[in-house]
Amino acid sequence: MAVFDTPQEAFGILRPVCVQLTKVQTTENVERLQAQLQTVSDSALQELQEYVLFPLRFTLKTPGPKRERLVQSVVQCITSILSTTCVKKQDLLQELFSELCLCLSSPSGLQPPAPLSEELKLTVIQALQVLMHSAYGDIILTLYQPSTLPHLGFAVSLLLALAEQEKAKQIKLAALKCLQVLILQCDCQEHHRLLDTVETRQCGNLFASFLPGISTALSRVITGDIKQGHMVTVSAIRLFYQTVCLVMADEQLATITQDEEKPSVEQSRVAELVVHRGPDWVKSTADKLSLLIHKIVEFASLHPHWKVRMELVELVHHLMLKCSQSLVESVGHLLKALVGLVNDESNEVQSKCHEILRSIAELRTVAENRALADILSENLHSLATALPRLMNSQDDQGKFSTLSLLLGSLKLLGPKVNIVLNSAAHLQRLSKALMQVLELDVADVKIIEERRWGPEDSLGEPSGSLQHGKGQKKYFRFFFDERIFLLIQQVCRVLGYYGNLYLLVDHFMGLYNESVVYRKQAAMVLNELITGAAGLGVDVLHERETAVSTEDLKGTITSILEEYTDQANWYLTTSIDTEGTSDELTVKHSGVCAIPRGAHSSSLISSSSPSSDPSPTIRSMNSNIWQICIQLEGVGCFAYVLGKEFRLLLASVLYPVLEKAGDSSLLISQTATGTMVDVCHACGYDSVQNLINGNSDYLVNGISLNLRRVAHQPHASQVLEAMLRHSDASLLPLVEDVIRDVLSALDQFYDDRASSFLGVLSTLVAALEVQAPPPEPEMNDSGAEGETPLPAHAQIAKDVMERCIHLLSDKSLRVRLKVLDVLEFCVIVLHLHENHLLPMAHRAWPALVTRLINDDPLAVLRAFKVLCTLAEKCGDFLKRRFSKDVLPKLASSLVAQAPVSARAGPVYSHSLAFKLQLAVLQGLGLLCEKLDLGESDLNKVADACLMYLSAKQPVKLQEAARSVFLHLMGVDPDATWLFLNKICCPLPYEPPHPSLQPVKLGGMGRQRTEFTDNVLDLLGELQRQETAAFQAGPQESPEPQPPSLTEALG
């Protein structure tokens, strides 16, 4: 198709269709014109613009009703022309603007817009956008004069009505986009003329008249039905803040004086529409906008679509950046929205919030604005007042949002946070809120149930710090989401970072001492305050004016540690164990140094101390356990804060921490161990072992002094136990004298303190077994005068064994169990020194037999383990004693219990009786082999174990019984073969010659029984052993070494 480039050629082509359209206004004529326009170049069309527009405009202005299809075609044709040409005349721009607006209005003009088709509305809105974009240069500004206010107002009202009332999302979006163009805030890719300061101010004056209507209508759109789609809401929010920033910008308002006159306009009625943006108008408008902003913030911050929340963040950014002075009353709402979205589920929203918060902080919008700081302070006070109620009533998500708001407010205030903290009322409200929110749930019985038994639970070196991750898992009354606790941690650290440290520590120490109810929470807050004051693990927006010095930190930490380790706060009742409770009630340790002060004073525990409760409840003991754990975590935090400077405090802190590392409560022991790891890392030690060895002089001195005053200092044994558990053989020479003191104290206080001393001795001999190098075997044939002196570790084990033998008959089961543990380790340590071990075994035998045949099943189980260890180390020495004193009782017990286990259900395997049967069966075969028992004894064992070859027995007992017979095969295979064949004989044994008598065995010809399967397996195993021995030939095959008794027993 040819293109007409010159106006003359184009005129020749266009004139006929234009004339025809002027004469007859039909859709077909409009379409014909549209088709001809496609053949005309843009430059030619620009010259003929007004000529071509005339018939189209004439069609629109023709009186009377018109068909919508015709109007739509005309508007589309106008849009096509304007999209390729520029409007260069003021009159044409204004007239086209009015004519297009009239297309949308109702004939009466009372109820805009007219009830038109959606297609027509969309076409007219798009035409208005194209018209605004086609205005050339300064021509666009002619629309923004006081005289054009009625026309602009008409267009604004039409577009707002469409955006608010239309159902079609496409029309809503188009209307909002057209309004954006109308206020000269279009964000399309086309080049737009930038307004200078005077022109921007002129537009601001003009649109001030429309601000109430625009803002109110847009707030209704924003908070409308969520079904309208997120893009409508996003566009409405964007248009809202662009309009507000155009009218309420601080930069503009600062140049408007009180006496500035209204612009002169000819029409008096138009003059009434012009608004003077004076202080009174600004104040009144800001108050009304504050209500709308609050409404928008509340709705959009909870919108499910992340793009709406992102646009809300942009709203906050623009209003804070441009209108923070004029909209000072709204700053609280804006900042609430911003800080509330800092932890949004969308990463994009989160990062944008952080970026804007940092920009606000860098511009010091809040810090250098007293009015804003006052508003934030008041908001913070209101929030602190409502915080306990909100924590009690909101769900976890609501609590998370509320605490995010609190944290964000503190960060924005920055150094100005002291405005709040210096007010006693503000600080009191905030602190009491934290006390309530951080209240722990201490009702769980598992806390007190979890106990540490014996040294084996903590022999391993901890892999890392417990505190610098998240410490012990805590459960709170008012929330379950762990993110909430992390937020509270940050709140406390930000307070410590910006606040007056002395004021805060003094206030929360007051709460710590005020009531037991607040003590745990106050300790948690104090730990985080110190961490924040050191600038560790805290995320801030402003740098503080002056950092806290190391000396100030050290002084503050010292005073807190004195409170933590004071006897009233450190020695609390954590169990209902009689000995443990009496320990706590008679404690006198002041808690500040390893060598206690006031050694000769009377008991310092006051009757009001929580530990002096004569009948503690589970709740109170759980509370005490958590308090000690939190204080231990505090020690780790303080070490982390001070680094190597904390070494100066080790002399006063390490001793009480080691006391708790040896505590019977598993939670306390684990936390104390984690604290030692923290201290170790902070102070530059390679390991906990080096930490203990490097400070052993302080510790040994304190233990030695306290052992002389066991009635008042009962925890010295725990410290020694913890030292041994976490160190190695290099510590033994340093503590050898202290071990003698322990043995002396055991002689003196065995009636009421045996259990605690035995814990130390158990750890000690376990360490001797694991860590001491094996000595050379002694010469057993040397005379008494020429015996080689025992090595130091063996001598200690012998001394311990001598003290423990007489405690085997103690009335306390707990003591007897600990004694049996100690004896087993002592036997292992002394096994290479028979001249000393055998006399000790002889002395221990009567009491050990009593434990085996007449005691609690737990004690029997432990005693049998000791017996197996003795048999392995002493051998023939025990043979006659075992056969006479123990075997008959064990055999009769197994026989008596066999019917019970045969008819028991699956739950039986969890009972103590089952475990005892299993242990005896697993060890009995090895005992027969190690002690080389005679035929009669082996028959007793075989008879007793036969019942356990029954298929009715639990599988584990069957396996253990088979292991007994396998060991019997090693001692006497012929007798074992004969015994088994009496039960079940699978093969007929024919004599090789008729003169020989046939072989008759008891099991021949019997029907299949419950024993058949296990007996056949054993006979098959015996046959394999015989075949292997025969194939090995005449040379003697080395006898396989059976596993040790202790290995077999696990």
Secondary structure as UniProt FT lines:
FT   HELIX           7..23
FT   HELIX           27..37
FT   TURN            38..39
FT   HELIX           42..47
FT   HELIX           49..61
FT   HELIX           68..84
FT   HELIX           90..104
FT   TURN            107..108
FT   HELIX           118..134
FT   HELIX           137..143
FT   HELIX           146..148
FT   HELIX           149..165
FT   HELIX           169..182
FT   TURN            183..184
FT   HELIX           197..207
FT   TURN            208..210
FT   HELIX           211..222
FT   HELIX           226..228
FT   HELIX           230..248
FT   HELIX           250..253
FT   TURN            254..255
FT   TURN            258..259
FT   HELIX           268..273
FT   HELIX           279..300
FT   TURN            301..302
FT   HELIX           306..322
FT   TURN            324..327
FT   HELIX           328..330
FT   HELIX           331..340
FT   TURN            341..343
FT   HELIX           347..362
FT   TURN            363..368
FT   HELIX           370..393
FT   HELIX           396..413
FT   HELIX           414..416
FT   HELIX           417..421
FT   HELIX           424..437
FT   HELIX           446..449
FT   HELIX           455..458
FT   TURN            467..470
FT   HELIX           482..498
FT   HELIX           501..514
FT   HELIX           516..533
FT   TURN            534..535
FT   HELIX           550..564
FT   HELIX           567..570
FT   HELIX           578..585
FT   TURN            599..600
FT   TURN            607..608
FT   HELIX           610..612
FT   HELIX           618..642
FT   HELIX           643..649
FT   HELIX           650..661
FT   HELIX           666..683
FT   HELIX           688..694
FT   HELIX           696..707
FT   TURN            708..712
FT   TURN            714..715
FT   HELIX           716..726
FT   HELIX           729..731
FT   HELIX           732..771
FT   TURN            780..781
FT   TURN            785..786
FT   HELIX           792..805
FT   HELIX           806..809
FT   HELIX           813..830
FT   TURN            831..832
FT   HELIX           834..853
FT   HELIX           857..874
FT   HELIX           875..878
FT   HELIX           879..881
FT   HELIX           882..886
FT   HELIX           887..902
FT   HELIX           906..910
FT   HELIX           912..931
FT   HELIX           935..946
FT   HELIX           947..949
FT   TURN            951..952
FT   HELIX           955..971
FT   HELIX           973..983
FT   TURN            994..995
FT   TURN            1002..1005
FT   TURN            1010..1011
FT   HELIX           1012..1031
FT   HELIX           1045..1048
//
